[in-house]
Amino acid sequence: MANTSRDKLSDAAISAAVAPLAPWAVKDGKLHRQYKFADFPHAIGFMVTAAPSIEKMNHHPEWANVYNRVTVDLTTHDAGGITQKDVELAELLEGIAKKLL
């Protein structure tokens, strides 16, 4: 059976996928990143801007906002770990964040 974007990635595949996404890292079995924006409106703007694309992907992050920070953890619960969908979502979030940081 061929791997799909929702199949759990191997440790080697995760390491290869995360390398170009620094400062994303694996923490507690999830892709993890904390963004620090100029202020609260920019942090919330990031979340609101990302929401339609996230909904279109139908792959939702675990994220939280405290003032100017947004903490993001990505995992695919159905697969029991990190999948290609998590990597794709991290890439999407990076593109959006670069416009606001």
N, C-alpha and C positions, 0 to 999 in steps of 0.2 A: 504494500500500500504506500502511495506517495505521501510525503509530508504536505500538510496544508498550513495556511497561515495561522491556524489555531491549534497546531500541534506543539507540545512543549519542546523547546530548543535544548540541545545539549549544552553542557558547560562551555565547550569550545566554541560553539556557534554564538552563544551569548557573549563571550569575551570578544569575539571578532565583531559582533554587531555593536557593542558598547564602545569599543576603542575610538571610533570616529565621532561618537556622541558626547565625549567628555564635556562637562563634568558629570554626566549621567554615570551612575555606578550601580552595582548590585548590592542591595542592603536588605537583609532579612528575606531573601529569596524573591525580591521584586526589583524592577528598575526604579531607581530613586533619583530625584533631583529637587533641589530647592532653588527657586528663582527669587531674586531680590530686586524689586522695582524701585523707582524714585519715590513713590508714595502709594497710598491706598487706592486712589483712582486708577493708577496704572496697573496695579495688581488685579483689581476687579475687572478692569478693561481686558486684561489678558484672558481671564476666565470666560468672560462674556463673548469675546471675539472667538475663542476656541470652541465654545459650546456647539454651534451649528455644525462644524466639521466633525466634531466628536460624535454628535448624534448621527450624522450621515454614515460614519464608520460603524456605528452601533457597537462601539467598544469604549467603555467609560472608565475614566481614571478614578483612583482614590486620591482626592486632593483636598487641601485645606488652605485657608487664607488667614493670616494674622498680620494686620496692618499692611506693610509693603512686601510681605513674603507670601509665596505660594509654594507649598510643598506637594510634590506629586510622587505617587507610587503606582507602578504599572505591573499588573499580573493578569493572567487569564485564569480565573477561578476554575472553569470547566476543565482546563488542561492541567491544572495543578502546578502552574509555574509560568515562566516567561515564554511568550510565543512571538512569532514574527509580527503579529498584530500589535503587540506591545512596543516593539521596535518602531513600527510604522507610526504609532501614536506619538512616541518620543520625538521622532523626526518632525512630525507635524507641529508639535508644541514648540520645538526649537525654532522653526520658521516663523511662527507667530510671535514668540518672545523676542526674537532679534529686532522686530519692528518696534517694540515697546521698551526695550532696555536702554 
